[in-house]
Amino acid sequence: MADELTDEDKLYLRIKWGKAYKPDEWVQLEKLYNEMCESYDIQSAGHIDTLKMICKTSLKSNQLLDMGDVDGAQKMVKMYDMLMKSGKFTAAQNKAEKGEFVDSVSELVAMCEKEGFIPRFYIDKPNDKVDRCLQDFQKYTRTLVTEEMNLGNLIEQAVKQIQIDKEKEALRDADAAGDDDAFEAELFDEDNKAFLNDEDFVQLREYIEDGAQDDEEFLESLINDEDML
């Protein structure tokens, strides 16, 4: 195949791969490069440059193995693996497996146009826990109304009990208001008040005078006792 290369092909391969390789090596590098491009999604210039180094490393490792240089081949294989990882040439980028994944909006649109538009989500069943709780509550209410035979009597008794409680509360409020009114009437009833008369004032004056006289006599007795000492 190297013999079939034209001068234009040789010029192209020399510029692409360098002068250090022979025509048959150019062919091997170009073949591996094209196979890698068909297998992986090569987009950026960094991917292209990394892919060239991967092809060169693969060629060198095969040559070293053919020469029996196992240690050198191992180093080339390690470099090959490192370049594959750094260039992210993984299974996710493999074009053969890419059909199993949808990683862009354009692919999703193309799938919808090809397979048909996605139908609307079903709404005949609850979609979350809140809907499930509402459904259970509605079912319980329906069962309570339709299957509870004594429901009317229960409701009537409940209404009567509510009325009785309201009447008792009204009586308690009335009694409390009556006690307050009675206390207020007694407090401001002038007929029940005890008014002071003239005799009361006379007795009060006499009591004060008697007390003052007793105080004077007591003081005089104390003075006399001091003089005797």
C-alpha positions in Angstrom: 0.0 0.0 0.0 3.0 2.3 0.6 4.0 1.8 -3.0 0.6 3.2 -4.1 1.1 6.5 -2.4 1.3 9.5 -4.7 3.5 12.5 -4.1 0.5 14.4 -2.8 -0.2 11.6 -0.3 3.3 11.5 0.9 3.4 15.3 1.3 0.1 15.2 3.3 1.3 12.3 5.5 4.7 13.9 6.1 3.1 17.1 7.2 0.6 15.3 9.4 2.9 12.7 11.0 6.4 14.1 10.6 9.6 13.1 8.7 10.8 10.5 11.3 8.5 7.8 9.9 8.7 5.7 6.8 5.9 5.5 4.2 4.6 2.2 5.5 4.6 3.7 9.1 2.6 6.6 7.7 0.1 4.2 6.4 -0.2 2.4 9.7 -0.6 5.7 11.6 -3.2 7.0 9.2 -5.2 3.7 9.3 -5.3 3.7 13.1 -6.2 7.4 13.1 -9.1 6.8 10.8 -10.4 3.8 12.8 -10.2 5.8 16.0 -12.2 8.7 14.4 -14.8 6.2 13.3 -15.0 4.7 16.8 -15.0 7.9 18.9 -16.5 11.3 18.8 -13.5 13.5 17.9 -14.5 17.2 18.0 -11.9 19.5 19.4 -8.3 20.3 18.4 -7.1 18.8 21.7 -8.8 15.5 20.9 -7.1 15.5 17.5 -3.7 16.2 18.9 -4.1 13.6 21.7 -5.3 11.0 19.1 -2.2 11.6 17.0 0.0 10.8 20.1 -2.1 7.8 20.8 -1.5 6.5 17.3 2.3 7.1 17.5 2.5 5.4 20.9 0.5 2.4 19.6 2.9 2.1 16.7 6.0 2.3 18.9 4.7 -0.2 21.4 4.0 -2.7 18.5 7.5 -2.1 17.1 9.1 -2.6 20.5 7.2 -5.9 21.0 8.3 -7.1 17.6 11.9 -6.3 18.5 11.6 -8.2 21.8 12.0 -5.1 24.0 9.4 -5.9 26.6 10.4 -3.2 29.1 10.2 -0.5 26.4 6.9 -1.9 25.2 5.5 -1.8 28.8 6.4 1.9 29.1 4.7 2.6 25.7 1.6 0.7 26.8 1.4 2.8 30.1 1.8 6.0 28.1 -0.9 4.7 25.7 -3.3 4.1 28.6 -2.5 7.5 30.1 -3.2 9.3 26.8 -6.5 7.4 26.4 -7.6 8.5 29.8 -6.4 12.1 29.5 -8.2 12.3 26.1 -11.3 10.8 27.7 -11.6 8.1 25.0 -14.0 6.1 27.1 -17.0 3.9 26.4 -19.3 6.9 26.7 -17.7 8.5 23.7 -17.7 5.3 21.7 -19.9 5.9 18.6 -20.9 2.3 18.6 -22.5 2.6 22.0 -23.6 6.2 21.7 -27.0 5.2 20.3 -28.0 3.9 23.7 -27.8 7.4 25.3 -29.5 10.7 24.7 -27.1 13.5 25.7 -28.5 16.5 23.7 -31.8 18.2 23.0 -31.4 17.7 19.2 -31.2 13.9 19.7 -34.4 14.0 21.8 -36.2 16.1 19.1 -35.0 13.8 16.4 -36.2 10.8 18.4 -39.7 12.4 18.9 -39.9 13.2 15.2 -38.9 9.7 14.2 -40.8 7.6 16.8 -43.8 10.0 17.3 -44.5 12.6 20.0 -44.5 11.4 23.6 -48.2 11.0 24.9 -49.4 13.0 27.8 -48.9 11.5 31.3 -51.8 9.5 32.6 -54.0 11.3 35.2 -56.4 8.6 36.1 -54.4 7.7 39.3 -52.9 9.7 42.1 -49.5 11.1 41.3 -48.2 11.7 44.9 -49.0 11.2 48.6 -51.2 14.2 48.9 -53.5 12.9 46.1 -53.5 9.5 47.8 -54.6 11.1 51.1 -57.4 13.0 49.4 -58.6 9.9 47.7 -58.6 8.0 51.0 -60.5 10.8 52.7 -63.1 10.9 49.9 -63.5 7.2 50.0 -64.0 7.2 53.8 -66.6 10.0 53.6 -68.5 8.2 50.9 -68.5 5.0 52.9 -69.5 6.8 56.1 -72.5 8.4 54.4 -73.7 5.5 52.4 -73.0 2.5 54.7 -73.5 4.0 58.2 -77.1 3.2 59.0 -77.3 5.2 62.3 -75.6 8.3 61.0 -78.8 10.4 61.1 -79.3 9.7 64.8 -75.7 10.4 65.6 -75.9 13.8 63.9 -79.1 14.6 65.7 -77.7 13.7 69.1 -74.6 15.8 68.3 -76.7 18.8 67.4 -78.8 18.4 70.6 -75.7 18.1 72.8 -74.2 21.3 71.2 -77.5 23.2 72.0 -77.4 21.9 75.6 -73.8 23.1 76.0 -74.7 26.5 74.6 -77.6 26.9 77.1 -75.4 25.9 80.0 -72.8 28.3 79.0 -75.4 31.1 78.7 -76.7 30.3 82.2 -73.2 30.5 83.7 -72.6 33.8 82.0 -76.0 35.1 83.4 -75.2 34.0 86.9 -71.8 35.6 86.8 -73.3 38.8 85.5 -76.0 38.6 88.3 -73.4 38.3 91.1 -71.5 41.3 89.8 -74.8 43.4 89.7 -75.7 42.4 93.3 -72.3 43.3 94.6 -72.4 46.6 92.8 -75.9 47.4 94.1 -74.9 46.6 97.7 -71.8 48.7 97.4 -73.6 51.8 96.2 -76.9 51.3 98.3 -77.1 54.4 100.5 -79.8 52.8 102.8 -77.4 50.2 104.0 -74.6 52.7 104.8 -73.7 53.4 108.5 -73.6 57.3 108.8 -71.8 59.0 111.8 -73.9 61.2 114.2 -73.0 63.9 116.7 -72.7 61.5 119.6 -70.1 59.6 117.7 -68.0 62.7 117.3 -68.4 63.6 121.1 -67.2 60.1 122.1 -64.3 60.4 119.8 -63.3 63.8 121.2 -63.6 62.5 124.8 -61.5 59.5 123.9 -58.7 61.7 122.5 -58.8 64.1 125.6 -58.6 61.2 128.0 -55.7 59.8 126.2 -53.8 63.1 126.2 -54.4 63.4 130.0 -53.1 59.9 130.6 -50.0 60.8 128.7 -49.4 63.9 130.8 -49.8 62.0 134.0 -47.4 59.4 132.9 -44.8 61.9 131.9 -45.1 63.7 135.3 -44.6 60.4 137.1 -41.4 59.7 135.2 -40.1 63.2 136.0 -40.8 62.8 139.7 -39.1 59.5 139.8 -35.9 61.1 138.3 -35.9 63.9 140.9 -36.1 61.4 143.7 -33.0 59.6 142.4 
